[in-house]
Amino acid sequence: MDFLEAYPDRCSAVALAAREGSIKHLKKLIKQGYSIDVPDNRGWMAIHEAAFQNTNECLKLLIQAAPSANYIRSKTFEGTCPLHLSASRGNLECAAVLLESGADPNELTNDATTPLFLAVENGHTNMIKLLLQHGANLNGSHCWSEWNSLHQAAFQSYPEILKLLLDEGADKESVDDFGITPLFIAAQYGKLECLRILISYGANVNCQAKDQATPLFIAAQEGNDKCVELLLAEGANPNLYCNEEEWQLPIHAAAQMGHSNILRTLILVTDRVCGSAEGKVSPVYSAIYSGQEDCLELLLKEGYSPDAQACPTFGCRSPMSLAFQKGSGLILILLRYGIKVLEMDLGLCLQHERFSLFRHFLRQDCKLPSQQHLAEFSEYAVNAGHKYREWLPSLLLAGFNPENLLCDKWIYSVSNDALNFLLEFTNWKRLPWNVEQILSSRKGTSMWVPCSHFEHIPSLSHLCRLEIRSLLTSVCLRSDQHIRQLPIPICLQDFLLYLDVLRSYSISEYWLKLGEVYEGSALPSCSNSERTEGKK
């Protein structure tokens, strides 16, 4: 049954007469003994119809013929009494009749709404005055959310009604069930004139909701730049923490929601401690989290560090680790502003299959994975093993110890080619005992066919290659330039660069050149597989 729509076959003859304002027909029906308190499908009686349609004379007649004193307070199935209907419609004459006949100006509907709240909601100034004259409560809850009429006036942007209520003594600091004041509402919904009025009446610009949010925070979050400017001018504190963990500030809201104009304003007044102190969260993270490239660049341009503190709140050890999850444009911006590439970032490249970036990081002197990050890196390496041609050659040529990957998971997971390629960078006859056992086990299951030359002792030239490369630092091996400058024949330079091995595994030298020079205007080129992955 629909409680909002009136069904003609459910409406009594008396109610229809009241709805149409037919006073003669109504008198006739009452004289004939028709009941005036028969409800329709909504629970509406004749008195509700008269109050709603503003048929004043019919209303008076119904009150005179009332079967009981409570008739004037009869409620629909939604708990709406005649006064609620008159107040919501602005039917001043009917409301006056009801009030003078004993209607309660503070009657509540099923959702705890008062007649005053409905009058404010619909902008009926004279109705508000009438209800106040008859004792309507200004303060306290006026609806289910515990908003009162002052909240509603601010929300509906009725400046004159707001002033009227304040002049009549409405509590400017009244709060709803979430601890929100009328001023907070005005800031949240961008009701600038109402915000200005509430401030002029002394409302607290630094009030906080139950979740610690402030008017300045919510205005920054919603992009209400004029409200932000007004609040700051009137003493709103941009460094008042807006969550229980005490890290979130208005600047974080602006950065996360992409409101660059507001962010620019807040950068000037926010304490920079949030960008570096342990236990706090740099707004750089907020911008990255929502993929707000303009806001990220603005923060970095104004001095916030791309190497911000670790952020357990977002589950990230660095801004770069979060940027990997959000998009290449953010990574580009961080690189442009000089973020320090960490060894764990190499693992992130493998995790997200950003192989050109992996090669670029190696060229930028990123530390090779050490014991602290080796287990995590190995996990990513195993998962990226099927595309080893795009990253493993660069890693090994940069001086990474291949034995660090020769764990059982790698040996049993990767293809023949990947495993054989890795062994080319070792003295395969002097491997650790446990590695030999794992290799022997895999070979015994016919899952691995080693290269034929692995059955023999490595050549002297290969052993010399290993020895010479071990004498060079990892920094020297990041680029082929150092080896190319050695006073030896080109063929020996090629040999030290493993070009013979690369060719035998059909690995182009092109991969090794990618990322050698980083252009500030663009990321290193993506391989076909990376482009495909990016479209998924």
C-alpha positions in Angstrom: 0.0 0.0 0.0 1.3 3.4 -1.0 1.1 5.9 1.9 1.9 8.8 -0.3 -0.7 8.5 -3.0 -4.4 8.8 -2.2 -6.6 6.1 -3.7 -10.0 7.5 -4.7 -11.8 4.4 -3.7 -10.3 4.6 -0.2 -11.2 8.2 0.5 -14.4 8.9 2.4 -17.1 11.2 1.0 -16.5 13.6 3.9 -12.8 13.7 3.2 -13.5 14.4 -0.5 -15.8 17.3 0.4 -13.1 18.7 2.7 -10.5 18.3 0.0 -12.6 20.2 -2.5 -13.6 22.9 -0.1 -17.3 22.2 -0.5 -18.6 23.5 2.8 -22.3 23.0 1.8 -21.8 19.4 0.8 -19.7 18.8 4.0 -22.4 20.2 6.2 -25.0 18.0 4.5 -22.8 14.8 5.0 -22.2 15.6 8.7 -26.0 16.2 9.2 -26.7 12.8 7.6 -24.4 11.2 10.1 -21.4 10.5 8.0 -18.3 9.8 10.1 -15.5 12.5 9.9 -12.7 10.2 11.2 -12.6 7.5 8.5 -9.0 7.2 7.3 -7.9 6.5 3.7 -5.0 4.3 2.6 -2.5 6.9 4.0 -4.3 7.3 7.3 -5.6 10.7 6.2 -9.0 11.9 7.6 -11.1 14.8 6.5 -9.3 17.1 8.9 -6.0 16.4 7.2 -7.5 17.1 3.8 -8.8 20.5 4.9 -5.5 21.4 6.6 -3.5 20.4 3.5 -5.8 22.1 0.9 -6.2 25.2 3.1 -10.0 24.9 3.1 -10.4 27.1 6.2 -14.2 27.0 6.6 -14.3 23.2 6.2 -11.6 22.9 8.8 -13.6 24.9 11.3 -16.7 22.8 10.7 -14.8 19.6 11.2 -13.3 20.8 14.5 -16.8 21.8 15.7 -18.1 18.3 14.8 -15.1 16.5 16.3 -16.0 13.2 17.9 -13.4 13.8 20.6 -10.9 16.4 21.8 -8.0 14.4 20.2 -9.5 14.7 16.8 -7.5 17.9 16.1 -4.3 15.8 16.8 -5.3 12.9 14.6 -2.2 11.4 12.9 -1.7 9.7 9.5 0.2 6.5 9.2 3.3 8.6 9.0 2.5 10.3 12.2 1.6 13.6 10.5 -1.1 15.7 12.2 -3.1 18.5 10.5 -0.8 21.2 11.9 2.2 19.6 10.2 0.4 19.7 6.9 -0.6 23.3 7.2 2.9 24.3 8.3 4.5 22.5 5.4 2.2 24.2 2.9 2.3 27.6 4.5 -1.5 27.6 5.0 -1.5 30.4 7.6 -5.2 30.6 8.2 -5.7 26.9 8.8 -2.6 26.8 11.0 -4.1 29.7 13.1 -7.4 27.9 13.5 -5.7 24.7 14.6 -3.4 26.4 17.1 -6.3 28.4 18.6 -8.2 25.2 18.8 -5.5 23.5 20.9 -3.2 21.9 18.4 0.3 21.3 19.8 2.9 23.4 18.0 5.6 20.8 19.1 3.8 17.7 17.9 6.2 15.1 16.4 5.7 12.9 13.3 7.0 9.3 13.2 10.4 10.6 12.2 10.4 13.2 15.0 9.7 16.2 12.7 8.0 19.3 14.2 5.7 21.8 12.4 8.4 24.5 12.9 10.9 22.4 11.1 8.6 21.9 8.1 7.8 25.6 8.0 11.5 26.4 7.9 12.2 23.7 5.3 9.7 25.2 3.0 10.6 28.8 3.6 7.3 30.0 5.2 8.5 33.0 7.3 5.0 34.1 8.5 4.2 30.5 9.5 7.4 30.4 11.5 6.4 33.6 13.3 2.9 32.2 14.0 4.3 28.9 15.4 6.8 30.8 17.6 4.0 33.0 19.0 2.1 29.9 20.0 5.0 28.3 21.9 7.0 26.3 19.3 10.3 25.3 20.7 13.3 26.9 19.0 15.8 24.6 20.4 16.2 20.8 20.8 15.7 18.2 18.1 13.2 19.0 15.3 13.7 15.9 13.2 15.0 12.3 13.2 18.7 13.3 12.7 18.4 15.8 15.6 18.7 18.7 13.3 16.7 21.7 14.5 15.2 24.5 12.5 18.5 26.5 12.6 20.3 23.6 10.8 17.5 23.5 8.2 17.5 27.2 7.6 21.3 27.1 7.0 20.9 24.1 4.7 18.1 25.6 2.7 20.0 28.9 2.5 17.3 31.1 4.0 19.3 34.1 5.4 16.2 36.0 6.7 14.7 33.0 8.4 18.1 32.3 9.9 18.3 35.8 11.3 14.7 35.5 12.6 15.5 32.3 14.5 18.7 33.7 15.9 17.0 36.9 17.0 14.3 34.7 18.7 17.0 33.0 20.7 17.9 29.9 18.7 21.0 28.1 20.0 23.7 28.8 17.4 25.8 26.0 18.8 23.1 23.3 18.8 24.3 20.0 17.5 22.7 17.0 15.7 23.3 13.3 16.4 26.7 13.6 14.7 27.8 16.7 16.6 27.3 19.0 13.7 26.3 22.7 14.2 24.4 25.0 11.8 27.6 26.7 11.0 29.2 23.4 10.0 26.2 22.8 7.7 26.6 26.2 6.1 30.3 25.5 5.5 29.6 22.0 4.1 27.0 23.0 1.6 28.6 26.3 0.5 25.9 28.5 2.0 28.1 31.6 2.2 25.6 34.1 3.3 24.3 31.9 6.0 27.8 31.2 7.1 28.5 34.9 7.3 25.4 35.5 9.4 26.2 32.7 11.9 29.7 34.0 12.3 28.4 37.5 12.9 26.2 36.1 15.7 29.2 34.5 17.3 29.0 30.9 16.2 32.2 28.9 16.8 34.3 28.6 13.6 36.4 25.9 15.2 33.6 23.6 16.4 34.2 19.9 15.8 31.8 17.1 14.9 32.0 13.7 16.7 34.6 12.5 14.2 36.6 15.7 14.9 35.9 17.3 11.5 35.8 21.1 11.5 33.9 23.5 9.3 37.2 24.4 7.6 37.9 20.8 6.9 34.4 20.1 5.4 34.5 23.2 3.3 37.9 22.2 2.0 36.6 18.7 1.3 33.6 20.0 -0.6 35.4 22.6 -2.6 33.7 25.6 -1.1 36.5 28.0 -1.7 34.7 31.2 -0.6 33.6 29.5 2.6 37.3 28.5 3.2 38.4 32.1 2.7 35.8 33.4 5.1 36.5 30.8 7.8 40.2 31.5 7.7 39.6 35.3 7.8 37.4 34.8 10.9 39.9 32.7 12.8 39.4 29.1 11.7 42.4 27.0 12.7 44.0 25.1 9.7 46.1 23.1 12.1 43.3 21.7 14.2 43.4 17.9 13.7 40.2 16.6 12.2 40.3 12.9 13.1 40.9 10.9 16.3 44.3 9.7 15.0 45.4 13.3 14.9 46.9 13.5 11.4 44.1 14.8 9.1 43.9 18.5 8.4 42.0 20.6 5.9 45.0 20.5 3.6 44.6 16.8 3.3 40.9 17.1 2.4 41.7 19.7 -0.3 44.6 17.5 -1.8 42.5 14.3 -1.8 39.5 15.9 -3.4 41.5 17.8 -6.0 40.5 21.3 -5.0 43.8 23.0 -6.1 42.6 26.6 -5.4 41.8 25.8 -1.8 45.0 23.7 -1.5 47.0 26.7 -2.6 45.4 28.8 0.1 45.9 26.2 2.8 49.5 25.5 1.9 50.3 29.1 3.1 48.8 28.6 6.5 49.3 25.0 7.4 52.2 23.9 9.6 54.7 21.9 7.5 55.2 19.4 10.4 52.5 17.3 8.8 54.7 16.7 5.8 57.6 15.1 7.7 56.9 14.2 11.3 56.6 10.6 12.4 53.0 9.5 13.0 51.7 12.2 10.7 50.7 11.9 7.1 52.0 14.2 4.4 49.3 15.7 2.1 51.4 14.3 -0.7 49.9 10.9 0.2 46.4 12.3 0.1 46.9 13.7 -3.4 48.4 10.4 -4.7 45.7 8.3 -3.0 43.0 10.0 -5.2 45.1 10.4 -8.3 45.1 14.2 -8.1 48.1 15.0 -10.3 47.6 18.8 -10.2 47.4 18.8 -6.4 50.5 16.6 -6.1 52.5 18.9 -8.3 51.3 21.9 -6.5 52.4 20.4 -3.1 55.8 19.5 -4.4 56.3 22.8 -6.1 55.6 24.6 -2.9 58.2 22.6 -1.0 56.5 19.4 0.3 59.0 16.5 0.0 58.4 13.7 -2.5 60.4 11.6 0.0 57.7 11.9 2.7 57.7 9.8 5.9 56.3 6.3 5.8 52.5 6.2 6.0 51.0 3.2 7.8 47.6 4.8 7.5 47.6 4.2 3.7 49.7 1.0 4.1 52.7 2.6 2.3 56.3 2.9 3.0 56.8 5.8 0.6 54.8 8.1 -1.8 56.3 6.1 -4.7 54.8 2.8 -3.4 51.4 4.4 -3.3 51.9 6.0 -6.8 52.5 2.6 -8.3 49.0 1.6 -7.3 47.4 4.7 -8.7 49.0 5.6 -12.1 52.0 6.5 -14.2 51.4 10.2 -14.2 51.9 10.4 -10.5 55.2 8.5 -10.7 56.3 10.9 -13.4 55.6 13.9 -11.2 57.5 12.3 -8.2 60.5 11.6 -10.4 60.4 15.1 -11.9 60.6 16.6 -8.4 63.6 14.4 -7.4 62.2 11.6 -5.3 64.9 9.2 -4.1 64.3 5.9 -5.7 64.6 3.1 -3.1 65.6 -0.5 -3.5 62.1 -1.6 -2.7 60.9 0.4 -5.7 62.5 -2.2 -7.9 60.3 -4.8 -6.5 57.2 -2.6 -7.1 58.2 -2.3 -10.7 58.1 -6.1 -11.0 54.9 -6.4 -9.0 53.1 -3.9 -11.4 55.1 -5.1 -14.5 56.5 -1.6 -15.1 59.7 -3.0 -16.7 60.8 0.1 -18.5 60.6 1.9 -15.2 62.6 -0.9 -13.6 65.4 -0.4 -16.2 65.2 3.4 -15.6 65.6 3.0 -11.9 68.7 0.9 -12.3 70.2 3.6 -14.5 69.4 6.1 -11.8 71.7 4.3 -9.3 68.9 2.8 -7.3 70.4 0.4 -4.7 70.1 -3.2 -5.7 67.9 -5.4 -3.4 69.8 -6.2 -0.2 69.1 -8.7 2.6 66.5 -6.4 4.1 64.3 -6.4 1.0 65.6 -9.6 -0.7 62.8 -11.9 0.3 60.1 -9.5 -0.9 62.0 -8.8 -4.1 62.4 -12.5 -4.8 58.6 -13.0 -4.5 58.0 -10.3 -7.1 60.7 -11.7 -9.3 59.1 -15.2 -9.2 55.8 -13.7 -10.3 57.5 -11.8 -13.1 59.6 -14.7 -14.2 57.5 -15.3 -17.3 58.7 -11.9 -18.6 62.3 -12.3 -17.5 63.6 -10.9 -20.8 62.3 -7.5 -20.0 64.0 -7.0 -16.6 66.4 -9.8 -15.6 69.2 -8.9 -18.1 69.3 -5.4 -16.8 69.3 -6.5 -13.2 72.2 -9.0 -13.7 74.2 -6.6 -15.9 73.9 -4.0 -13.1 75.8 -6.3 -10.8 73.0 -8.1 -8.9 74.2 -11.4 -7.5 72.3 -14.2 -9.4 72.6 -16.6 -6.4 70.2 -14.3 -4.5 67.4 -15.6 -6.9 68.4 -19.2 -6.8 65.9 -20.3 -4.2 63.6 -23.3 -4.5 60.6 -21.2 -5.4 62.4 -19.5 -8.3 64.0 -22.7 -9.5 60.7 -24.6 -9.5 58.6 -21.7 -10.9 60.4 -20.2 -13.8 60.8 -21.5 -17.3 63.8 -23.4 -18.7 65.0 -20.3 -20.5 64.7 -18.1 -17.5 66.6 -20.5 -15.2 69.3 -21.2 -17.8 69.7 -17.5 -18.5 70.3 -16.8 -14.8 72.9 -19.5 -14.5 74.8 -18.0 -17.4 75.8 -15.2 -14.9 77.3 -17.7 -12.4 80.1 -20.2 -12.1 77.7 -23.1 -12.5 80.2 -25.6 -11.1 80.7 -23.7 -7.9 77.2 -23.1 -6.7 76.2 -23.4 -3.1 75.5 -27.0 -2.1 71.8 -26.3 -1.3 71.3 -24.7 -4.7 72.9 -27.7 -6.5 70.5 -30.0 -4.6 67.5 -28.0 -5.7 68.7 -27.9 -9.3 69.4 -31.6 -9.3 65.9 -32.3 -7.9 64.2 -30.2 -10.6 66.4 -31.8 -13.3 65.4 -35.3 -12.0 61.7 -34.5 -12.5 62.4 -33.8 -16.2 61.0 -30.3 -15.6 64.3 -28.6 -16.5 66.7 -29.2 -19.4 70.0 -27.4 -18.6 72.2 -26.0 -21.4 74.7 -28.6 -22.5 77.7 -26.5 -21.5 76.5 -26.5 -17.9 77.8 -30.1 -17.7 81.3 -28.8 -18.2 83.6 -26.5 -16.2 83.1 -22.9 -17.4 85.7 -21.7 -19.9 88.5 -19.6 -18.7 87.2 -16.6 -20.6 83.8 -16.9 -18.7 85.6 -17.1 -15.3 87.7 -14.1 -16.2 84.5 -12.2 -17.1 83.0 -13.1 -13.8 86.2 -12.0 -12.0 86.5 -8.7 -13.8 82.9 -7.8 -13.3 83.2 -8.6 -9.6 86.0 -6.1 -9.3 83.8 -3.3 -10.8 81.3 -1.6 -8.4 77.6 -1.9 -9.1 77.6 1.8 -10.0 80.1 1.2 -12.8 77.9 -1.7 -14.1 74.7 0.3 -14.3 75.6 1.6 -17.7 77.7 0.1 -20.5 79.6 3.4 -20.6 82.2 2.4 -18.0 83.1 -0.8 -19.8 83.1 0.9 -23.2 85.8 3.2 -21.9 88.1 0.4 -20.8 91.3 0.2 -22.9 90.5 -3.2 -24.4 89.2 -4.3 -27.8 85.5 -3.8 -28.6 85.0 -7.6 -28.8 86.2 -8.0 -25.2 83.9 -5.1 -24.1 81.0 -6.9 -25.8 82.0 -10.1 -24.0 82.1 -8.3 -20.6 78.6 -7.0 -21.4 77.4 -10.5 -22.1 76.3 -9.7 -25.6 77.0 -13.3 -26.7 74.6 -14.6 -24.0 72.0 -12.0 -24.8 72.0 -12.9 -28.5 71.8 -16.6 -27.8 68.6 -16.0 -25.8 67.2 -13.6 -28.4 67.4 -10.7 -26.0 67.8 -7.4 -27.9 70.3 -4.8 -26.7 67.4 -2.4 -27.2 66.0 -3.4 -23.8 69.3 -2.5 -22.1 69.2 1.0 -23.6 65.7 1.8 -22.4 65.7 4.1 -19.4 69.4 5.1 -19.9 68.4 8.7 -20.4 65.4 10.0 -18.5 63.5 12.8 -20.1 61.8 15.0 -17.6 58.7 15.4 -19.7 57.9 11.7 -20.1 58.3 8.4 -18.5 60.6 5.8 -20.1 58.9 4.1 -23.0 56.7 1.1 -22.2 57.1 -2.3 -23.8 54.1 -3.8 -25.6 53.3 -6.0 -22.6 53.3 -2.9 -20.3 50.9 -1.1 -22.7 48.6 -4.1 -22.7 48.7 -4.3 -19.0 47.9 -0.7 -18.7 44.7 -1.1 -20.7 43.3 -3.9 -18.5 
